[in-house]
Amino acid sequence: MAFDLAADLAARREQHRYRQPVIQDGPCGRYAVVEGRRYLNFCSNDYLGLANDPAVINAFQGAVADWGVGSGASHLVCGHQRPHQQLEEALADHLGRESALLFSNGYMANLGVMTALLGKGDAVFHDRLNHASLLDGGLLSGARFRRFAHNDASALRGQLQRSDARRKLVVTDGVFSMDGDVAPLSDYAAACDDNDAWLMVDDAHGLGVLDAQGRGSVVAQGVNERVPVLMGTLGKGLGTAGAFVAGSHVLIETLIQFARTYIYTTAMPAAVASATLVSLSKAREEHWRREKLVVLIQRFRAGAAQLGFTLMDSATPIQPLLIGADQQAMVLSQQLREQGFLITAIRPPTVPDGQARLRVTLSAAHEESDVDALLAALEKVGCRTSDVGR
Ligand SMILES: Cc1ncc(COP(=O)(O)O)c(C=O)c1O
């Protein structure tokens, strides 16, 4: 049968790769409420604890009263309201760029940029562990598709040197979403300069978290002027929803004219933009959030290492525990759930085969005692790395 979907689903289940949403009965924050029980939430991307911040909520509610709920159309028809414009200007100013452009989410931003900038005769160069939306954007663009070993600048340089493509775009996560490590942006920028290529950084997980003012990976690594295309999301460190691309006026005008995922879709609600204006200024000014994260990260890493867990090379709030086998990761996630902790088991195809993991994420909404409680639970369930394939 051509459409034997039930067989595909059964196979997924057998592989321990079946996924299901957890239905939460409360906001994203320190805790998650599921089926009447409260869990410590160690799996959101709300790194700064802004998703349920009273001032951000207040801005959102006020803006709904002023601007309504739906934007009513795409940006270029009549969906672009004053808060959208203000947020684009605020993002550009914060990030030291000439201009910025909002997208409804990060997936769309990545598809839009890559299809607008690339086509046949061009080439795109990806880190092997890049986010799915970057890989999909590259495929959709029709450009030649190259992948280099994770964080390997000399492999990239070799590929660039061998390429005779018209345009060469190098694309990388700033902070890798499932590993928490950072890309060597300065080395990439040098390889791009030497080979007439452009560098695009998806800083979904760096924005708000890295650099003294939360400007993310490119500022933290001192390469802001050498990264022509900077993409960021609003639904992680900034606690709201949506995404943007920042760069030169010419880049942004190009996206307005040619990025189909900007042109042919309804603009995000203006209230989301208004709420983000507040969360952006909190992310910039409330240094205590990043300072607290540093303390929590150090505490977690020291404790987990002492318990004998395999930590990844990460100094960011993404602190995955490498487990290995899919089934074991599932069992451990369930055991931690029974202990009162919500931590998702991340399995292939999101991560490579044999590298299933518990993706622990820390947030400024957590307390040190939460980390201690998690470490105690980990000791109890006693998970260790099994047949890790890297
Ligand atoms: C690195 C990276 N880029 C892009 C996205 C997509 O962003 P959004 O959730 O806004 O679609 C995500 C995660 O969702 C991500 O982790």
The ligand as an SDF file (V2000), in Angstrom:
LIG
                    3D

 16 16  0  0  0  0  0  0  0  0999 V2000
   19.1820   27.1580   15.7370 C   0  0  0  0  0  0  0  0  0  0  0  0
   17.7160   27.3450   15.4710 C   0  0  0  0  0  0  0  0  0  0  0  0
   17.3330   28.0540   14.3950 N   0  0  0  0  0  0  0  0  0  0  0  0
   16.0470   28.2410   14.1060 C   0  0  0  0  0  0  0  0  0  0  0  0
   15.0550   27.7330   14.9130 C   0  0  0  0  0  0  0  0  0  0  0  0
   13.6370   27.9750   14.5210 C   0  0  0  0  0  0  0  0  0  0  0  0
   13.1270   29.0790   15.2120 O   0  0  0  0  0  0  0  0  0  0  0  0
   11.5650   29.1870   15.4760 P   0  0  0  0  0  0  0  0  0  0  0  0
   11.2610   28.3120   16.6470 O   0  0  0  0  0  0  0  0  0  0  0  0
   11.3320   30.6380   15.7550 O   0  0  0  0  0  0  0  0  0  0  0  0
   10.8910   28.7190   14.2310 O   0  0  0  0  0  0  0  0  0  0  0  0
   15.4080   27.0050   16.0540 C   0  0  0  0  0  0  0  0  0  0  0  0
   14.4340   26.4120   16.9900 C   0  0  0  0  0  0  0  0  0  0  0  0
   13.2960   26.4420   17.0010 O   0  0  0  0  0  0  0  0  0  0  0  0
   16.7700   26.7990   16.3390 C   0  0  0  0  0  0  0  0  0  0  0  0
   17.1370   26.0750   17.3960 O   0  0  0  0  0  0  0  0  0  0  0  0
  1  2  1  0
  2  3  1  0
  2 15  2  0
  3  4  2  0
  4  5  1  0
  5  6  1  0
  5 12  2  0
  6  7  1  0
  7  8  1  0
  8  9  2  0
  8 10  1  0
  8 11  1  0
 12 13  1  0
 12 15  1  0
 13 14  2  0
 15 16  1  0
M  END
$$$$
